[in-house]
Amino acid sequence: MWQNEMELYRLSVQTSILNTQFTLRLLTRNAASLIFLNSHTRSSENGGKCFTAGLDTR
């Protein structure tokens, strides 16, 4: 009985660690693509201007 509970606990810890790693990987990938997109639009001549004009709400 005690062995089963320990096994369940170990499995739940493993899955939570895997979930955390997965979420972190997604976040870093999204952050990297966002940074890449920002630098890309800023480096192109008209891209940056169009981007800021689209965000301007005035």
PDBQT receptor file of N, H, CA, C and O in Angstrom, charges set to zero:
ATOM      1  N   MET A   1       0.837  -1.202   0.000  1.00  0.00    +0.000 N 
ATOM      2  CA  MET A   1       0.000   0.000   0.000  1.00  0.00    +0.000 C 
ATOM      3  C   MET A   1       0.875   1.256   0.000  1.00  0.00    +0.000 C 
ATOM      4  O   MET A   1       0.684   2.159  -0.815  1.00  0.00    +0.000 OA
ATOM      5  N   TRP A   2       1.824   1.298   0.916  1.00  0.00    +0.000 N 
ATOM      6  H   TRP A   2       1.979   0.565   1.577  1.00  0.00    +0.000 HD
ATOM      7  CA  TRP A   2       2.696   2.471   1.012  1.00  0.00    +0.000 C 
ATOM      8  C   TRP A   2       3.532   2.627  -0.252  1.00  0.00    +0.000 C 
ATOM      9  O   TRP A   2       3.799   3.741  -0.703  1.00  0.00    +0.000 OA
ATOM     10  N   GLN A   3       3.946   1.474  -0.823  1.00  0.00    +0.000 N 
ATOM     11  H   GLN A   3       3.729   0.570  -0.457  1.00  0.00    +0.000 HD
ATOM     12  CA  GLN A   3       4.738   1.490  -2.056  1.00  0.00    +0.000 C 
ATOM     13  C   GLN A   3       3.948   2.137  -3.194  1.00  0.00    +0.000 C 
ATOM     14  O   GLN A   3       4.496   2.921  -3.969  1.00  0.00    +0.000 OA
ATOM     15  N   ASN A   4       2.662   1.806  -3.291  1.00  0.00    +0.000 N 
ATOM     16  H   ASN A   4       2.217   1.169  -2.661  1.00  0.00    +0.000 HD
ATOM     17  CA  ASN A   4       1.821   2.373  -4.344  1.00  0.00    +0.000 C 
ATOM     18  C   ASN A   4       1.711   3.884  -4.211  1.00  0.00    +0.000 C 
ATOM     19  O   ASN A   4       1.792   4.611  -5.201  1.00  0.00    +0.000 OA
ATOM     20  N   GLU A   5       1.527   4.351  -2.986  1.00  0.00    +0.000 N 
ATOM     21  H   GLU A   5       1.462   3.761  -2.181  1.00  0.00    +0.000 HD
ATOM     22  CA  GLU A   5       1.403   5.791  -2.772  1.00  0.00    +0.000 C 
ATOM     23  C   GLU A   5       2.692   6.511  -3.163  1.00  0.00    +0.000 C 
ATOM     24  O   GLU A   5       2.656   7.589  -3.757  1.00  0.00    +0.000 OA
ATOM     25  N   MET A   6       3.817   5.909  -2.827  1.00  0.00    +0.000 N 
ATOM     26  H   MET A   6       3.846   5.034  -2.345  1.00  0.00    +0.000 HD
ATOM     27  CA  MET A   6       5.093   6.518  -3.186  1.00  0.00    +0.000 C 
ATOM     28  C   MET A   6       5.257   6.576  -4.704  1.00  0.00    +0.000 C 
ATOM     29  O   MET A   6       5.753   7.562  -5.250  1.00  0.00    +0.000 OA
ATOM     30  N   GLU A   7       4.832   5.501  -5.376  1.00  0.00    +0.000 N 
ATOM     31  H   GLU A   7       4.430   4.700  -4.932  1.00  0.00    +0.000 HD
ATOM     32  CA  GLU A   7       4.932   5.451  -6.834  1.00  0.00    +0.000 C 
ATOM     33  C   GLU A   7       4.060   6.531  -7.472  1.00  0.00    +0.000 C 
ATOM     34  O   GLU A   7       4.478   7.203  -8.415  1.00  0.00    +0.000 OA
ATOM     35  N   LEU A   8       2.853   6.688  -6.953  1.00  0.00    +0.000 N 
ATOM     36  H   LEU A   8       2.513   6.142  -6.187  1.00  0.00    +0.000 HD
ATOM     37  CA  LEU A   8       1.949   7.715  -7.468  1.00  0.00    +0.000 C 
ATOM     38  C   LEU A   8       2.540   9.105  -7.264  1.00  0.00    +0.000 C 
ATOM     39  O   LEU A   8       2.480   9.959  -8.148  1.00  0.00    +0.000 OA
ATOM     40  N   TYR A   9       3.109   9.313  -6.082  1.00  0.00    +0.000 N 
ATOM     41  H   TYR A   9       3.157   8.620  -5.364  1.00  0.00    +0.000 HD
ATOM     42  CA  TYR A   9       3.711  10.619  -5.786  1.00  0.00    +0.000 C 
ATOM     43  C   TYR A   9       4.866  10.900  -6.741  1.00  0.00    +0.000 C 
ATOM     44  O   TYR A   9       5.005  12.007  -7.262  1.00  0.00    +0.000 OA
ATOM     45  N   ARG A  10       5.694   9.874  -6.959  1.00  0.00    +0.000 N 
ATOM     46  H   ARG A  10       5.581   8.976  -6.536  1.00  0.00    +0.000 HD
ATOM     47  CA  ARG A  10       6.844  10.037  -7.841  1.00  0.00    +0.000 C 
ATOM     48  C   ARG A  10       6.391  10.355  -9.266  1.00  0.00    +0.000 C 
ATOM     49  O   ARG A  10       6.988  11.195  -9.938  1.00  0.00    +0.000 OA
ATOM     50  N   LEU A  11       5.347   9.688  -9.716  1.00  0.00    +0.000 N 
ATOM     51  H   LEU A  11       4.862   9.005  -9.170  1.00  0.00    +0.000 HD
ATOM     52  CA  LEU A  11       4.827   9.932 -11.058  1.00  0.00    +0.000 C 
ATOM     53  C   LEU A  11       4.271  11.344 -11.191  1.00  0.00    +0.000 C 
ATOM     54  O   LEU A  11       4.487  12.013 -12.202  1.00  0.00    +0.000 OA
ATOM     55  N   SER A  12       3.554  11.792 -10.166  1.00  0.00    +0.000 N 
ATOM     56  H   SER A  12       3.378  11.249  -9.345  1.00  0.00    +0.000 HD
ATOM     57  CA  SER A  12       2.973  13.139 -10.239  1.00  0.00    +0.000 C 
ATOM     58  C   SER A  12       4.071  14.196 -10.244  1.00  0.00    +0.000 C 
ATOM     59  O   SER A  12       3.961  15.209 -10.934  1.00  0.00    +0.000 OA
ATOM     60  N   VAL A  13       5.124  13.960  -9.475  1.00  0.00    +0.000 N 
ATOM     61  H   VAL A  13       5.214  13.137  -8.914  1.00  0.00    +0.000 HD
ATOM     62  CA  VAL A  13       6.246  14.902  -9.470  1.00  0.00    +0.000 C 
ATOM     63  C   VAL A  13       6.907  14.928 -10.843  1.00  0.00    +0.000 C 
ATOM     64  O   VAL A  13       7.248  15.995 -11.353  1.00  0.00    +0.000 OA
ATOM     65  N   GLN A  14       7.087  13.751 -11.440  1.00  0.00    +0.000 N 
ATOM     66  H   GLN A  14       6.810  12.884 -11.025  1.00  0.00    +0.000 HD
ATOM     67  CA  GLN A  14       7.702  13.687 -12.767  1.00  0.00    +0.000 C 
ATOM     68  C   GLN A  14       6.874  14.439 -13.796  1.00  0.00    +0.000 C 
ATOM     69  O   GLN A  14       7.419  15.184 -14.610  1.00  0.00    +0.000 OA
ATOM     70  N   THR A  15       5.554  14.245 -13.764  1.00  0.00    +0.000 N 
ATOM     71  H   THR A  15       5.111  13.640 -13.103  1.00  0.00    +0.000 HD
ATOM     72  CA  THR A  15       4.709  14.910 -14.759  1.00  0.00    +0.000 C 
ATOM     73  C   THR A  15       4.715  16.417 -14.554  1.00  0.00    +0.000 C 
ATOM     74  O   THR A  15       4.711  17.172 -15.527  1.00  0.00    +0.000 OA
ATOM     75  N   SER A  16       4.725  16.869 -13.295  1.00  0.00    +0.000 N 
ATOM     76  H   SER A  16       4.729  16.256 -12.505  1.00  0.00    +0.000 HD
ATOM     77  CA  SER A  16       4.741  18.317 -13.058  1.00  0.00    +0.000 C 
ATOM     78  C   SER A  16       6.055  18.920 -13.539  1.00  0.00    +0.000 C 
ATOM     79  O   SER A  16       6.066  20.028 -14.077  1.00  0.00    +0.000 OA
ATOM     80  N   ILE A  17       7.160  18.204 -13.352  1.00  0.00    +0.000 N 
ATOM     81  H   ILE A  17       7.150  17.305 -12.915  1.00  0.00    +0.000 HD
ATOM     82  CA  ILE A  17       8.454  18.689 -13.838  1.00  0.00    +0.000 C 
ATOM     83  C   ILE A  17       8.439  18.764 -15.359  1.00  0.00    +0.000 C 
ATOM     84  O   ILE A  17       8.925  19.732 -15.944  1.00  0.00    +0.000 OA
ATOM     85  N   LEU A  18       7.877  17.732 -16.002  1.00  0.00    +0.000 N 
ATOM     86  H   LEU A  18       7.482  16.945 -15.528  1.00  0.00    +0.000 HD
ATOM     87  CA  LEU A  18       7.796  17.725 -17.460  1.00  0.00    +0.000 C 
ATOM     88  C   LEU A  18       6.938  18.876 -17.957  1.00  0.00    +0.000 C 
ATOM     89  O   LEU A  18       7.284  19.531 -18.940  1.00  0.00    +0.000 OA
ATOM     90  N   ASN A  19       5.819  19.125 -17.285  1.00  0.00    +0.000 N 
ATOM     91  H   ASN A  19       5.538  18.592 -16.486  1.00  0.00    +0.000 HD
ATOM     92  CA  ASN A  19       4.943  20.228 -17.678  1.00  0.00    +0.000 C 
ATOM     93  C   ASN A  19       5.664  21.563 -17.561  1.00  0.00    +0.000 C 
ATOM     94  O   ASN A  19       5.540  22.427 -18.429  1.00  0.00    +0.000 OA
ATOM     95  N   THR A  20       6.420  21.722 -16.475  1.00  0.00    +0.000 N 
ATOM     96  H   THR A  20       6.520  21.020 -15.770  1.00  0.00    +0.000 HD
ATOM     97  CA  THR A  20       7.154  22.971 -16.275  1.00  0.00    +0.000 C 
ATOM     98  C   THR A  20       8.185  23.165 -17.379  1.00  0.00    +0.000 C 
ATOM     99  O   THR A  20       8.315  24.258 -17.930  1.00  0.00    +0.000 OA
ATOM    100  N   GLN A  21       8.918  22.095 -17.701  1.00  0.00    +0.000 N 
ATOM    101  H   GLN A  21       8.812  21.207 -17.254  1.00  0.00    +0.000 HD
ATOM    102  CA  GLN A  21       9.927  22.186 -18.758  1.00  0.00    +0.000 C 
ATOM    103  C   GLN A  21       9.281  22.540 -20.085  1.00  0.00    +0.000 C 
ATOM    104  O   GLN A  21       9.809  23.349 -20.848  1.00  0.00    +0.000 OA
ATOM    105  N   PHE A  22       8.118  21.921 -20.358  1.00  0.00    +0.000 N 
ATOM    106  H   PHE A  22       7.690  21.264 -19.739  1.00  0.00    +0.000 HD
ATOM    107  CA  PHE A  22       7.417  22.176 -21.611  1.00  0.00    +0.000 C 
ATOM    108  C   PHE A  22       6.979  23.636 -21.696  1.00  0.00    +0.000 C 
ATOM    109  O   PHE A  22       7.146  24.284 -22.729  1.00  0.00    +0.000 OA
ATOM    110  N   THR A  23       6.415  24.147 -20.593  1.00  0.00    +0.000 N 
ATOM    111  H   THR A  23       6.280  23.620 -19.754  1.00  0.00    +0.000 HD
ATOM    112  CA  THR A  23       5.955  25.537 -20.575  1.00  0.00    +0.000 C 
ATOM    113  C   THR A  23       7.124  26.492 -20.763  1.00  0.00    +0.000 C 
ATOM    114  O   THR A  23       7.027  27.461 -21.516  1.00  0.00    +0.000 OA
ATOM    115  N   LEU A  24       8.232  26.216 -20.076  1.00  0.00    +0.000 N 
ATOM    116  H   LEU A  24       8.311  25.428 -19.464  1.00  0.00    +0.000 HD
ATOM    117  CA  LEU A  24       9.406  27.082 -20.203  1.00  0.00    +0.000 C 
ATOM    118  C   LEU A  24       9.931  27.084 -21.630  1.00  0.00    +0.000 C 
ATOM    119  O   LEU A  24      10.335  28.122 -22.154  1.00  0.00    +0.000 OA
ATOM    120  N   ARG A  25       9.921  25.899 -22.259  1.00  0.00    +0.000 N 
ATOM    121  H   ARG A  25       9.593  25.055 -21.834  1.00  0.00    +0.000 HD
ATOM    122  CA  ARG A  25      10.409  25.805 -23.628  1.00  0.00    +0.000 C 
ATOM    123  C   ARG A  25       9.529  26.630 -24.558  1.00  0.00    +0.000 C 
ATOM    124  O   ARG A  25      10.026  27.329 -25.441  1.00  0.00    +0.000 OA
ATOM    125  N   LEU A  26       8.206  26.544 -24.350  1.00  0.00    +0.000 N 
ATOM    126  H   LEU A  26       7.802  25.976 -23.632  1.00  0.00    +0.000 HD
ATOM    127  CA  LEU A  26       7.281  27.330 -25.169  1.00  0.00    +0.000 C 
ATOM    128  C   LEU A  26       7.519  28.820 -24.967  1.00  0.00    +0.000 C 
ATOM    129  O   LEU A  26       7.547  29.589 -25.928  1.00  0.00    +0.000 OA
ATOM    130  N   LEU A  27       7.691  29.227 -23.703  1.00  0.00    +0.000 N 
ATOM    131  H   LEU A  27       7.669  28.603 -22.922  1.00  0.00    +0.000 HD
ATOM    132  CA  LEU A  27       7.886  30.646 -23.402  1.00  0.00    +0.000 C 
ATOM    133  C   LEU A  27       9.161  31.171 -24.045  1.00  0.00    +0.000 C 
ATOM    134  O   LEU A  27       9.167  32.254 -24.630  1.00  0.00    +0.000 OA
ATOM    135  N   THR A  28      10.239  30.404 -23.936  1.00  0.00    +0.000 N 
ATOM    136  H   THR A  28      10.235  29.524 -23.461  1.00  0.00    +0.000 HD
ATOM    137  CA  THR A  28      11.503  30.873 -24.498  1.00  0.00    +0.000 C 
ATOM    138  C   THR A  28      11.420  30.931 -26.014  1.00  0.00    +0.000 C 
ATOM    139  O   THR A  28      11.978  31.834 -26.638  1.00  0.00    +0.000 OA
ATOM    140  N   ARG A  29      10.718  29.958 -26.611  1.00  0.00    +0.000 N 
ATOM    141  H   ARG A  29      10.265  29.225 -26.104  1.00  0.00    +0.000 HD
ATOM    142  CA  ARG A  29      10.584  29.969 -28.065  1.00  0.00    +0.000 C 
ATOM    143  C   ARG A  29       9.774  31.185 -28.511  1.00  0.00    +0.000 C 
ATOM    144  O   ARG A  29      10.126  31.845 -29.490  1.00  0.00    +0.000 OA
ATOM    145  N   ASN A  30       8.694  31.478 -27.794  1.00  0.00    +0.000 N 
ATOM    146  H   ASN A  30       8.408  30.942 -27.000  1.00  0.00    +0.000 HD
ATOM    147  CA  ASN A  30       7.873  32.642 -28.129  1.00  0.00    +0.000 C 
ATOM    148  C   ASN A  30       8.660  33.930 -27.952  1.00  0.00    +0.000 C 
ATOM    149  O   ASN A  30       8.591  34.825 -28.794  1.00  0.00    +0.000 OA
ATOM    150  N   ALA A  31       9.406  34.025 -26.859  1.00  0.00    +0.000 N 
ATOM    151  H   ALA A  31       9.462  33.298 -26.175  1.00  0.00    +0.000 HD
ATOM    152  CA  ALA A  31      10.197  35.231 -26.601  1.00  0.00    +0.000 C 
ATOM    153  C   ALA A  31      11.237  35.419 -27.699  1.00  0.00    +0.000 C 
ATOM    154  O   ALA A  31      11.451  36.534 -28.175  1.00  0.00    +0.000 OA
ATOM    155  N   ALA A  32      11.877  34.333 -28.097  1.00  0.00    +0.000 N 
ATOM    156  H   ALA A  32      11.703  33.428 -27.710  1.00  0.00    +0.000 HD
ATOM    157  CA  ALA A  32      12.901  34.426 -29.136  1.00  0.00    +0.000 C 
ATOM    158  C   ALA A  32      12.295  34.885 -30.451  1.00  0.00    +0.000 C 
ATOM    159  O   ALA A  32      12.872  35.724 -31.141  1.00  0.00    +0.000 OA
ATOM    160  N   SER A  33      11.130  34.340 -30.806  1.00  0.00    +0.000 N 
ATOM    161  H   SER A  33      10.661  33.658 -30.245  1.00  0.00    +0.000 HD
ATOM    162  CA  SER A  33      10.509  34.740 -32.071  1.00  0.00    +0.000 C 
ATOM    163  C   SER A  33      10.034  36.186 -32.004  1.00  0.00    +0.000 C 
ATOM    164  O   SER A  33      10.096  36.905 -33.001  1.00  0.00    +0.000 OA
ATOM    165  N   LEU A  34       9.557  36.620 -30.829  1.00  0.00    +0.000 N 
ATOM    166  H   LEU A  34       9.507  36.035 -30.019  1.00  0.00    +0.000 HD
ATOM    167  CA  LEU A  34       9.121  38.010 -30.687  1.00  0.00    +0.000 C 
ATOM    168  C   LEU A  34      10.296  38.961 -30.844  1.00  0.00    +0.000 C 
ATOM    169  O   LEU A  34      10.191  39.980 -31.528  1.00  0.00    +0.000 OA
ATOM    170  N   ILE A  35      11.414  38.628 -30.212  1.00  0.00    +0.000 N 
ATOM    171  H   ILE A  35      11.499  37.800 -29.657  1.00  0.00    +0.000 HD
ATOM    172  CA  ILE A  35      12.607  39.470 -30.315  1.00  0.00    +0.000 C 
ATOM    173  C   ILE A  35      13.080  39.517 -31.764  1.00  0.00    +0.000 C 
ATOM    174  O   ILE A  35      13.465  40.569 -32.274  1.00  0.00    +0.000 OA
ATOM    175  N   PHE A  36      13.044  38.356 -32.417  1.00  0.00    +0.000 N 
ATOM    176  H   PHE A  36      12.732  37.501 -32.003  1.00  0.00    +0.000 HD
ATOM    177  CA  PHE A  36      13.472  38.298 -33.819  1.00  0.00    +0.000 C 
ATOM    178  C   PHE A  36      12.565  39.160 -34.690  1.00  0.00    +0.000 C 
ATOM    179  O   PHE A  36      13.049  39.900 -35.546  1.00  0.00    +0.000 OA
ATOM    180  N   LEU A  37      11.263  39.071 -34.478  1.00  0.00    +0.000 N 
ATOM    181  H   LEU A  37      10.870  38.469 -33.782  1.00  0.00    +0.000 HD
ATOM    182  CA  LEU A  37      10.319  39.861 -35.272  1.00  0.00    +0.000 C 
ATOM    183  C   LEU A  37      10.521  41.350 -35.038  1.00  0.00    +0.000 C 
ATOM    184  O   LEU A  37      10.500  42.138 -35.984  1.00  0.00    +0.000 OA
ATOM    185  N   ASN A  38      10.718  41.739 -33.778  1.00  0.00    +0.000 N 
ATOM    186  H   ASN A  38      10.735  41.099 -33.010  1.00  0.00    +0.000 HD
ATOM    187  CA  ASN A  38      10.915  43.157 -33.464  1.00  0.00    +0.000 C 
ATOM    188  C   ASN A  38      12.163  43.705 -34.141  1.00  0.00    +0.000 C 
ATOM    189  O   ASN A  38      12.126  44.780 -34.739  1.00  0.00    +0.000 OA
ATOM    190  N   SER A  39      13.255  42.978 -34.049  1.00  0.00    +0.000 N 
ATOM    191  H   SER A  39      13.285  42.104 -33.562  1.00  0.00    +0.000 HD
ATOM    192  CA  SER A  39      14.492  43.455 -34.662  1.00  0.00    +0.000 C 
ATOM    193  C   SER A  39      14.352  43.453 -36.182  1.00  0.00    +0.000 C 
ATOM    194  O   SER A  39      14.919  44.309 -36.861  1.00  0.00    +0.000 OA
ATOM    195  N   HIS A  40      13.605  42.502 -36.711  1.00  0.00    +0.000 N 
ATOM    196  H   HIS A  40      13.144  41.806 -36.160  1.00  0.00    +0.000 HD
ATOM    197  CA  HIS A  40      13.424  42.415 -38.159  1.00  0.00    +0.000 C 
ATOM    198  C   HIS A  40      12.634  43.619 -38.671  1.00  0.00    +0.000 C 
ATOM    199  O   HIS A  40      13.015  44.228 -39.670  1.00  0.00    +0.000 OA
ATOM    200  N   THR A  41      11.539  43.965 -37.996  1.00  0.00    +0.000 N 
ATOM    201  H   THR A  41      11.229  43.471 -37.184  1.00  0.00    +0.000 HD
ATOM    202  CA  THR A  41      10.721  45.099 -38.450  1.00  0.00    +0.000 C 
ATOM    203  C   THR A  41      11.472  46.409 -38.241  1.00  0.00    +0.000 C 
ATOM    204  O   THR A  41      11.321  47.346 -39.026  1.00  0.00    +0.000 OA
ATOM    205  N   ARG A  42      12.280  46.479 -37.187  1.00  0.00    +0.000 N 
ATOM    206  H   ARG A  42      12.403  45.718 -36.549  1.00  0.00    +0.000 HD
ATOM    207  CA  ARG A  42      13.026  47.703 -36.923  1.00  0.00    +0.000 C 
ATOM    208  C   ARG A  42      14.127  47.892 -37.968  1.00  0.00    +0.000 C 
ATOM    209  O   ARG A  42      14.420  49.017 -38.372  1.00  0.00    +0.000 OA
ATOM    210  N   SER A  43      14.726  46.795 -38.398  1.00  0.00    +0.000 N 
ATOM    211  H   SER A  43      14.488  45.881 -38.070  1.00  0.00    +0.000 HD
ATOM    212  CA  SER A  43      15.847  46.909 -39.334  1.00  0.00    +0.000 C 
ATOM    213  C   SER A  43      15.363  47.261 -40.736  1.00  0.00    +0.000 C 
ATOM    214  O   SER A  43      16.063  47.964 -41.465  1.00  0.00    +0.000 OA
ATOM    215  N   SER A  44      14.185  46.788 -41.128  1.00  0.00    +0.000 N 
ATOM    216  H   SER A  44      13.616  46.217 -40.536  1.00  0.00    +0.000 HD
ATOM    217  CA  SER A  44      13.686  47.150 -42.458  1.00  0.00    +0.000 C 
ATOM    218  C   SER A  44      13.241  48.607 -42.448  1.00  0.00    +0.000 C 
ATOM    219  O   SER A  44      12.759  49.102 -41.429  1.00  0.00    +0.000 OA
ATOM    220  N   GLU A  45      13.396  49.289 -43.564  1.00  0.00    +0.000 N 
ATOM    221  H   GLU A  45      13.787  48.887 -44.391  1.00  0.00    +0.000 HD
ATOM    222  CA  GLU A  45      13.231  50.751 -43.584  1.00  0.00    +0.000 C 
ATOM    223  C   GLU A  45      11.809  51.183 -43.244  1.00  0.00    +0.000 C 
ATOM    224  O   GLU A  45      11.599  51.934 -42.292  1.00  0.00    +0.000 OA
ATOM    225  N   ASN A  46      10.833  50.711 -44.019  1.00  0.00    +0.000 N 
ATOM    226  H   ASN A  46      11.004  50.101 -44.792  1.00  0.00    +0.000 HD
ATOM    227  CA  ASN A  46       9.461  51.144 -43.795  1.00  0.00    +0.000 C 
ATOM    228  C   ASN A  46       8.749  50.299 -42.750  1.00  0.00    +0.000 C 
ATOM    229  O   ASN A  46       7.751  50.730 -42.173  1.00  0.00    +0.000 OA
ATOM    230  N   GLY A  47       9.257  49.099 -42.505  1.00  0.00    +0.000 N 
ATOM    231  H   GLY A  47      10.068  48.748 -42.974  1.00  0.00    +0.000 HD
ATOM    232  CA  GLY A  47       8.563  48.176 -41.614  1.00  0.00    +0.000 C 
ATOM    233  C   GLY A  47       8.330  48.758 -40.241  1.00  0.00    +0.000 C 
ATOM    234  O   GLY A  47       7.227  48.662 -39.702  1.00  0.00    +0.000 OA
ATOM    235  N   GLY A  48       9.362  49.364 -39.663  1.00  0.00    +0.000 N 
ATOM    236  H   GLY A  48      10.258  49.442 -40.101  1.00  0.00    +0.000 HD
ATOM    237  CA  GLY A  48       9.227  49.923 -38.325  1.00  0.00    +0.000 C 
ATOM    238  C   GLY A  48       8.192  51.019 -38.264  1.00  0.00    +0.000 C 
ATOM    239  O   GLY A  48       7.400  51.092 -37.324  1.00  0.00    +0.000 OA
ATOM    240  N   LYS A  49       8.202  51.886 -39.289  1.00  0.00    +0.000 N 
ATOM    241  H   LYS A  49       8.845  51.827 -40.053  1.00  0.00    +0.000 HD
ATOM    242  CA  LYS A  49       7.247  52.999 -39.312  1.00  0.00    +0.000 C 
ATOM    243  C   LYS A  49       5.815  52.487 -39.424  1.00  0.00    +0.000 C 
ATOM    244  O   LYS A  49       4.921  52.959 -38.720  1.00  0.00    +0.000 OA
ATOM    245  N   CYS A  50       5.605  51.520 -40.313  1.00  0.00    +0.000 N 
ATOM    246  H   CYS A  50       6.331  51.137 -40.884  1.00  0.00    +0.000 HD
ATOM    247  CA  CYS A  50       4.261  50.958 -40.483  1.00  0.00    +0.000 C 
ATOM    248  C   CYS A  50       3.816  50.298 -39.184  1.00  0.00    +0.000 C 
ATOM    249  O   CYS A  50       2.656  50.401 -38.785  1.00  0.00    +0.000 OA
ATOM    250  N   PHE A  51       4.755  49.617 -38.532  1.00  0.00    +0.000 N 
ATOM    251  H   PHE A  51       5.697  49.533 -38.856  1.00  0.00    +0.000 HD
ATOM    252  CA  PHE A  51       4.426  48.902 -37.303  1.00  0.00    +0.000 C 
ATOM    253  C   PHE A  51       3.976  49.873 -36.221  1.00  0.00    +0.000 C 
ATOM    254  O   PHE A  51       2.976  49.627 -35.546  1.00  0.00    +0.000 OA
ATOM    255  N   THR A  52       4.705  50.976 -36.048  1.00  0.00    +0.000 N 
ATOM    256  H   THR A  52       5.517  51.175 -36.596  1.00  0.00    +0.000 HD
ATOM    257  CA  THR A  52       4.340  51.939 -35.005  1.00  0.00    +0.000 C 
ATOM    258  C   THR A  52       3.071  52.686 -35.390  1.00  0.00    +0.000 C 
ATOM    259  O   THR A  52       2.263  53.022 -34.524  1.00  0.00    +0.000 OA
ATOM    260  N   ALA A  53       2.888  52.950 -36.691  1.00  0.00    +0.000 N 
ATOM    261  H   ALA A  53       3.544  52.677 -37.394  1.00  0.00    +0.000 HD
ATOM    262  CA  ALA A  53       1.687  53.662 -37.127  1.00  0.00    +0.000 C 
ATOM    263  C   ALA A  53       0.454  52.808 -36.863  1.00  0.00    +0.000 C 
ATOM    264  O   ALA A  53      -0.606  53.329 -36.518  1.00  0.00    +0.000 OA
ATOM    265  N   GLY A  54       0.596  51.490 -37.024  1.00  0.00    +0.000 N 
ATOM    266  H   GLY A  54       1.457  51.067 -37.304  1.00  0.00    +0.000 HD
ATOM    267  CA  GLY A  54      -0.535  50.606 -36.777  1.00  0.00    +0.000 C 
ATOM    268  C   GLY A  54      -0.905  50.578 -35.315  1.00  0.00    +0.000 C 
ATOM    269  O   GLY A  54      -2.077  50.420 -34.972  1.00  0.00    +0.000 OA
ATOM    270  N   LEU A  55       0.085  50.731 -34.442  1.00  0.00    +0.000 N 
ATOM    271  H   LEU A  55       1.037  50.860 -34.721  1.00  0.00    +0.000 HD
ATOM    272  CA  LEU A  55      -0.176  50.690 -33.006  1.00  0.00    +0.000 C 
ATOM    273  C   LEU A  55      -0.689  52.025 -32.483  1.00  0.00    +0.000 C 
ATOM    274  O   LEU A  55      -1.285  52.082 -31.407  1.00  0.00    +0.000 OA
ATOM    275  N   ASP A  56      -0.463  53.092 -33.230  1.00  0.00    +0.000 N 
ATOM    276  H   ASP A  56       0.022  53.046 -34.103  1.00  0.00    +0.000 HD
ATOM    277  CA  ASP A  56      -0.865  54.425 -32.781  1.00  0.00    +0.000 C 
ATOM    278  C   ASP A  56      -2.387  54.533 -32.781  1.00  0.00    +0.000 C 
ATOM    279  O   ASP A  56      -3.027  54.261 -33.797  1.00  0.00    +0.000 OA
ATOM    280  N   THR A  57      -2.975  54.931 -31.640  1.00  0.00    +0.000 N 
ATOM    281  H   THR A  57      -2.455  55.151 -30.814  1.00  0.00    +0.000 HD
ATOM    282  CA  THR A  57      -4.434  54.948 -31.524  1.00  0.00    +0.000 C 
ATOM    283  C   THR A  57      -5.008  56.354 -31.622  1.00  0.00    +0.000 C 
ATOM    284  O   THR A  57      -6.225  56.527 -31.547  1.00  0.00    +0.000 OA
ATOM    285  N   ARG A  58      -4.153  57.363 -31.788  1.00  0.00    +0.000 N 
ATOM    286  H   ARG A  58      -3.165  57.222 -31.849  1.00  0.00    +0.000 HD
ATOM    287  CA  ARG A  58      -4.665  58.740 -31.855  1.00  0.00    +0.000 C 
ATOM    288  C   ARG A  58      -5.429  59.014 -33.142  1.00  0.00    +0.000 C 
ATOM    289  O   ARG A  58      -5.919  60.125 -33.345  1.00  0.00    +0.000 OA
TER     290      ARG A  58
